[in-house]
Amino acid sequence: MLLEQEALKTIIEDWSFHTHIPKAGLTRQVALPSSLQPDLALLIQGVRRGGKSTLLTQLPGHYGLPLSHCYFCNFEDPRLLNDLNFTLLDQIIAFARKQHLPAEKCYFFFDEIQNVEGWEKWLHMQLERPKNNYFVLTGSNSCLLSGEFATALTGRHITLDLFPFSFAEYKTFCPDKNLADYLVAGGFPRSLTFEYPYQLLQEYFNDIIYRDVVKRVKARSPDSIKQVVKMAFETCGSELSFRKIAAVTGLSVDTVKSYLEAAEYAYLLFACPYFSFSEKKQLGRQKKYYPIDTGLRHAITNTSHRDFGKSLESLVFLYLKQNYENVYYWQEPGLGEVDFVAIQGSTITPFQVTWEKPESRHEKALLKFYEYYPQANEVIFITKDNASIFLSK
């Protein structure tokens, strides 16, 4: 069934900016491609409420596009609930093309595209035979580039992972605040101006669990998923035992693992694996998990606001994840721990993170680490005294 033209026209006009200019918002410090291309889709992925929709509205201004040629649609609009299939996408293209000559360029900004059934194959065909149509899409889970879509669009997409505000962006938004303020508040944009930020962050947490995690694992109830994710948040920075969580929650080990994987697909948390050149040894060790946002962690756990050590470690992990090819941890029983091992090309850089000054245990662990990996770069220590400078690079 086709959506009525008048209804489609109303929805497109409601979401687009043909009669008014979008609000500017904070300019995000992200690496956008130099231009949009008709045979390459720009896909913006990230956690819900992390700023994807706002970035989408900023792109016409960033690229100098005429707003009359830009068509926006958010596929979480309830008016589209019964029409979320590739036919709707065809209708949107046809609607725009009636207003422009074939040689004119049209730009389509599709928000939360994962809600549209069959969008992967549809987009594949659009990019295979470009017709002056340009596509920018957002999605709230990283499975957008898994399976069939990844195979079909090899070399046909550019992916941008968008996180909540970084510390540098937070300082631009809240110039009077400091690192400790950021560790407590986090970087979800709207919560920084809301009267009751933790209440809003708790709603975000529930929304992500319901919409992205429950759907992926097909769980009947979100309560056990919330329990697992909350435990991962509380123990961030420590090796996480699936068996221990299974024992506490009454779930199977495989179920715990599937819940955490689904939470990672939803950008709710991230795994940090053990560092070793031996894949067998790496897979044999437990992972650490870090939350997408320190403010969100505080909002849904019983941890104290003064838990700055864990929060700083989480923040450094997120920074490294966005700036290095791979991030690991290293730890051997009785030998100590190196918080992070960042890999860029063939270079190995260890990081030690502590709120106060480094202690003898940090040095002891490093001595052992360098015995295993003498080719590694000199360690970088991150403390409350230099974290602001490091995180603002």
C-alpha positions, -999 to 999 in steps of 0.1 A, spaced: 0 0 0 13 34 -10 13 64 14 -11 91 2 8 119 -16 -7 146 6 3 127 38 38 121 24 41 158 14 32 169 49 57 146 66 86 155 43 78 192 48 76 188 85 111 172 87 128 193 60 139 229 60 123 243 29 106 272 47 131 278 76 167 274 85 177 247 110 191 256 143 229 257 143 237 237 174 273 229 184 296 222 155 309 187 161 346 179 160 343 150 136 361 140 104 335 145 76 343 136 40 353 166 19 322 163 -2 291 141 -8 291 117 -38 262 101 -56 278 66 -56 289 67 -19 264 68 10 275 86 42 263 65 71 264 81 106 261 55 134 260 60 171 240 57 203 205 71 205 204 108 216 241 112 209 236 140 184 232 122 150 200 140 141 215 174 149 246 166 129 223 156 100 206 190 100 240 207 100 253 190 69 236 212 43 253 242 58 286 224 61 286 214 24 269 246 11 238 228 -2 206 246 -12 179 237 14 153 235 -14 171 205 -27 175 187 7 149 162 18 148 150 54 128 122 69 129 105 103 117 70 101 107 69 138 78 92 129 47 74 140 28 85 109 50 62 89 45 32 112 25 12 86 47 21 56 82 13 66 95 -5 35 115 3 4 84 14 -14 82 44 9 118 53 -1 108 52 -37 79 75 -30 102 100 -13 126 100 -43 97 104 -67 83 132 -47 115 151 -47 122 145 -84 89 160 -94 102 193 -82 136 192 -99 150 185 -134 169 152 -138 202 171 -141 197 188 -108 211 173 -76 189 162 -47 201 153 -13 183 128 10 189 128 47 173 96 62 173 94 100 171 60 118 171 41 85 173 8 103 135 10 108 128 6 71 124 -30 58 145 -37 28 165 -5 28 198 -23 23 190 -37 -11 172 -5 -21 202 16 -13 225 -8 -31 206 -2 -63 205 35 -59 243 37 -55 250 12 -83 231 35 -107 235 70 -94 210 96 -108 221 129 -91 207 116 -58 229 119 -27 223 99 5 232 105 41 218 81 66 218 76 104 213 46 125 213 38 162 231 5 160 263 -8 145 246 -38 129 238 -15 99 270 -26 83 268 -63 92 259 -93 70 243 -87 36 245 -49 37 283 -49 43 288 -73 14 265 -55 -10 279 -21 -3 316 -29 -2 333 3 -14 299 21 -16 298 37 18 317 60 42 310 53 79 312 78 107 308 67 143 293 96 163 298 96 201 283 119 227 302 152 232 339 147 238 356 166 265 368 192 240 333 196 227 319 198 262 343 226 270 331 245 240 295 240 251 302 246 288 333 268 289 330 273 327 331 236 335 361 214 342 371 177 338 355 166 370 322 182 360 324 164 327 331 130 342 299 134 363 277 150 337 288 131 306 284 143 270 248 136 259 239 170 245 203 175 258 211 163 293 236 191 297 208 217 296 180 197 312 170 205 348 171 169 359 199 154 338 201 120 355 164 114 351 168 121 314 198 98 311 179 70 328 151 74 302 178 72 275 191 40 290 157 24 291 149 36 256 181 21 242 175 -12 260 139 -14 247 144 -3 212 178 -17 203 189 -44 227 156 -63 234 147 -63 197 181 -78 188 181 -107 213 143 -111 211 140 -111 249 106 -111 265 116 -88 293 142 -61 295 148 -65 332 175 -91 329 193 -72 302 193 -41 323 208 -61 352 236 -74 330 245 -40 315 243 -24 349 268 -49 363 291 -42 334 289 -5 341 296 -10 377 327 -31 371 341 -11 342 378 -13 340 379 -49 354 379 -82 336 343 -93 333 334 -129 340 304 -141 321 301 -170 346 300 -147 376 272 -126 360 254 -157 350 255 -170 386 242 -137 400 214 -132 375 204 -168 370 210 -166 333 231 -189 311 266 -179 302 256 -178 265 227 -155 273 249 -131 293 273 -130 263 245 -124 238 231 -95 260 265 -78 262 270 -82 224 236 -67 217 244 -38 241 276 -32 222 258 -32 189 236 -5 204 266 16 213 257 13 250 291 -1 259 323 -13 243 345 -44 249 382 -40 254 400 -73 247 433 -86 261 464 -77 242 485 -105 227 499 -114 193 485 -149 199 449 -150 189 443 -181 209 456 -164 241 436 -133 233 404 -152 229 411 -172 261 411 -141 282 381 -122 295 373 -88 282 368 -55 300 338 -33 292 334 4 292 302 26 290 295 49 261 293 78 285 305 85 321 273 105 330 251 76 318 271 52 340 266 74 371 229 78 363 221 41 363 245 26 389 251 31 426 286 44 421 296 76 439 300 108 419 336 108 433 345 77 415 367 97 393 394 70 387 370 46 369 354 75 351 387 89 338 397 54 327 364 51 308 369 85 292 405 77 281 393 44 266 366 62 245 392 87 233 416 60 223 389 40 206 381 70 184 417 79 176 436 45 173 430 15 151 427 -9 181 427 -7 219 435 -35 243 444 -40 279 473 -61 293 474 -80 326 492 -110 339 486 -126 373 511 -112 398 528 -90 372 504 -61 373 483 -43 346 487 -19 318 454 -1 314 455 3 277 476 -8 248 468 13 217 477 1 182 483 23 152 498 6 122 529 -13 136 533 10 166 523 -1 202 517 25 228 509 16 265 488 39 286 484 40 324 455 59 338 451 71 374 433 100 390 462 107 413 499 104 407 513 71 393 522 45 420 549 18 421 524 -8 409 521 11 376 558 11 371 561 -26 381 535 -36 355 553 -16 328 586 -32 335 570 -66 329 551 -54 299 583 -41 282 599 -75 288 571 -90 267 570 -61 242 604 -43 241 594 -27 208 566 -7 224 566 31 226 573 49 258 543 48 282 519 77 284 506 84 319 472 101 321 462 117 355 439 145 366 467 169 360 473 163 323 440 146 312 424 179 301 453 186 277 455 150 264 418 147 258 416 180 240 441 171 213 
